[in-house]
């Protein structure tokens, strides 16, 4: 059995994030309280390439008369 000490988690919260000052509702602009800025340029590039690829695949899927049947055939039918 693995025991997790919550103090390890709370000690690693970035400085400047006051848990008592988080917004009361999501309409306040954020539900997290801070933005993660640890992405590298390579991470951003990979995200961009993946987003473009899946946007293209999504549009291709929607171009068929029955998108769900096309997707099922494409990914589930071994004869396809």
N, C-alpha and C positions, 0 to 999 in steps of 0.2 A: 504494500500500500504506500502510495506517495502522499506525503503531507505537504501542503502548500501554505507558506506563510504569507498572509495578505500584506504584511508590512513591507515585504520585498517589492510588491507591486506598487504600493503607494509611495515608497521611497524613490521610485524611478519616474514618477510623474514630473514632466518638465517644469523647471522653475518658472514662476510667473503665473501658473495656473492655480488660482484660488478656487477650491471646490465649493466654497460658500458663496461665490459670486457668479455661479452658472445661471443662465437664463431660466426662468420659470416655465417657459413654453417654447415650442419650436418656432413660433412666429417672431421671436426675438432676433432671428438671423443665423443662429447656430444652435446645435444641440450638443456639441462637443465641448466648446469652450476655448479651443485653440485649433489652429490649422497645422497639420503635419507638413513639414517642409523638408523632409529628409530624402526626397527623390533626387536622383542624380540626373544629369543630362541624358545619359544612356537610358535610364528608366523612363524618362519622358518620351524619348524617341521610340522605345519599344511600345509604350502605350499608344502613341500616335499611329504607328504601323498597324498594330492590332485593331485599333478602332477603325481605321480605314478599310482593313480587310473585312471585318465583320459587318461594316456598313454596306460594303459591296455585296457580300453574301446575302445579307438581309434583303436588299433591293432585288437581287436575282430571285430569291425565294418568292417574293411578293409578285414578281412578274408573271408567274404561272396562274392559270385559271383557278386551280385549287392548291393553294400554297401548302396546306397541311398534308395533303396526299403526296405532293411532290417531296416534301421533307421526309415523310415516313418512308417513301420509296427510296429516296437517296441514302438514308442512314440505316434503315432497318431491313430492307429487302436485299438479300444476298445476291439475287440475280440482276440487280440494277447496276 
